[in-house]
Every structure is written in C-alpha cells, then in structure tokens.
C-alpha cells in the first residue's frame, strides 16, 4: 500500500474508470478547473472549504469512493493508504500531470495509523 494524497486518489480513480475531466464534470456539475484543483491538492483555489467538501462528496459518488473517508482526510489533513492492484501503465507520469493509458479499475484503500482509509472502493 502506498500513501496518497486526496488529489492523487481522485485522479487515479478517475483514470482507472476511463473518465475524462469532462465526463466527471458532466456527471457532477463541478467545473473542470475545480476538479483539476482537487486532483492537484490545491484546495486554496476553491471558493471555500465548504465547497471543497461538497465537491469531494460529489466526486466520491461519481468515482465510487467512500465520501466519509475523503471528508475525514480533508478535515484532518491526512493522507490515504491506497492499495493499487492494477493501475496505469506509467503511474509516475500520471501523477506528474501526464496522461498514460489506463489499464483497469482495481483499487483498495485501507486503514493504517493516523491515515484515513477505504476498503473495496
């Protein structure tokens, strides 16, 4: 398992589901710049912490993630433990704003120590 920021979990989950930013925007009614800010952990670019939480709830729903874990991580400034079974061909390139081809959707997040966690997203 690897420690991941909220933004990294959101981006990896979106790519694993083969969803574009536009797809997620259409599904959640969140503007693309705000989705990008969340995926880049740039919460200060959002209108307020209140909106950040609303957007995280919508993204959790759209990506099949547990909203309570994302919100806890956001409120407490925690990272998540993210256990990727199969992710993307070049995960490092993806996390540094690249766009490698996704392989399949299989991810598990789980608890450990002070980090927030998921089981079977």
N, C-alpha and C positions, 0 to 999 in steps of 0.2 A: 504494500500500500504506500502511496505517496501523498505527502501533504500538498494540498492545492488551495489556492485562494478561491473565494466565491466566483470571481470572474473566470478563472480557469475552468472550474466545474461547469459553469454555464456554457462557455464556449465549446468545451469538449463534448458536452451533452448535445448541444445543437448540431455540431458537425457529425457526431455519431448517428444522429437521427436523419442526416442528409437534408437538413433545413437551412435555407439561406437566411440572411438577416431580414430580407423582405418577407419571407414565409412567416417568420416569428412575429414581425411587425403586424402583418395582416391578421394573424391569429390572436394577438394580444392587444392590438391598438396602441402599442408603445412605439414612439417614433424611433427610427433607426439610430440616430445619434445617441439616444438614451440607452439603447440596447448595447451599443458599442462601448459606452462609458461603463456600464455594468460589467461587461466582459473584460474590460481593461482595469477593473477595480478603481475607477476614477469617480467615486461616489460624490465628490465635490462638484462635479459637472451636472449633477441632477438638481432639480428645483429645490428639494429639501429632503431631509432624512425620511419624512413621512412618505413622499413619493417614491423614494428608493425602496421602502418596504412594500408599497403597493405594487411596484414593478417587479420586485422579487417574487411576490405571490403569483402574479400573472405568468412570469417566466417559469416558475416551478410547475404550474399547471400545464403550460404549453410543452415543457420538456419532460414531463413525467417524474419530477423530483419532489421530494418531501419539503413543503414550504416551511414547516416548523423548524427544520434543521437549518435551512438557508437563513431564515429570520434570526434564529439564535446566533448563528455565526456572525451575521451582520451586526446585531445589537451588542455582542460581546467581543467583536473584533477578532474572532477565531478563524483559524484555517480548518479545512475539512480533510479527512483522510479519504482518499479516493482510490479504490482498487479497480484498475482497468484490466479486464481480461483481454480484450482486443480493442484497440483504439484506432488510430490513424497511422498511415504509413510513416509519417515523419512528425511525431508529436512535438518535438522541439521547434520545428518550423511553424507549426500551427500556433503554438503559444507565443511566438515572436511575430505574430501578425501574418504569417504565411497562410496558404490555403491548400494543404496537401489533400489528396484524395482520401475520403473516409473509407474504412474497411467494413466495420459492422458495429452495431449498438450492443455493447455488453459492459455495463459498469456497475460497481457496487461501492457504496460508501459505508464506512463503519466507524464505531466509536473507539477512541483511544485517548486517554489522558484528558487534557483540557480542550481538545479539539471537538467541534460539533461533528455529527456523523449521520450516515444513512445506512440502511440495509435494503438491498434489492430495489434499486430505482427502476 
